[in-house]
Amino acid sequence: MWNPFKKVKNSGSNMAMGMMAKIAMKKMAKMSPQEQQKMAREAFKPENKDKTLAVMEQMRKSGQITEEQYNLAKQKLGL
């Protein structure tokens, strides 16, 4: 039987995404490739990378992400 209070085991699924994350994903899907590239350039500026790294470090310390996820994200971001 379905239990509405049961925790989701796979937190990476779309079901676990928050409302704002879903809206952001839909908006990104509708963007042209040029707009996506422009947005990525803006997000990966050096000052924004520092902010991203600080947030990821805080998430790792609070247990929201594992050490493995933290290292994988750093590797993919080139940090």
N, C-alpha and C positions, 0 to 999 in steps of 0.2 A: 504494500500500500504506500502511496506517496505521502511523504512527511514534509510539510512546508518549513519546518524548523531544522531540517537536516542540513548540515553544512555541505557546500559544494566541494567535492574532492579535487576536481581539476579547476584550479582558479584561473587558468589561462584561457578558458573557453569564453565564447561570446556571452554566455548566460551570466558570467561573473562580472562582466563589464558594467560600469555605472552608466547612468543616463547620459551624462555629458560626453563620456568616451564614445558611446554609440553615435551620438550626434556628430562628433568630430570625425569618426570613421566614415560616416555617410557623406559628409562635406568633402573629405579628402577624395573619396571615390568619384565624386562629381567634378572635381577640378581637372583642368587640362594639365598635360605633362609639364608645360612651361610654368604654370602656377605652382605645381608641386615642387619643381626644382627651385623656384624662387623662395618658397617657404622653407625648404630644406637648407638652403644657403643661409637664410636668416637664423634658423634654429641652431646651426652649427658654427656660429661665430665664436671666437675664443671666449668672450665674456659670458656667452650663454652656455658654453661647454662647462665652464667652472660652476655655474649655477646648477646645471644638470648633474654634475659629479657630486656636488654637495647634497642634493636631494637624494640621489641614489645611495650615498653613504648613510644618510639618516634612515632611509628605508631599510637598509641592511642591518643597522644597529637595532632598529625597533622590531625586526623579525618579519617585515612585510615581504622581503625577498631574501633568498638564500645567498650564501657566499658564491655558489656556482652561478646563479643568475646574475649577480653583481659583476663577477669577472667576465661573463659572456657579454653582458651589455657594454662594459668598458672596452672589450676587444672589438665589438662591432662598431662602436663609436670612434675607435682609434685613439683612445685615451691611455 
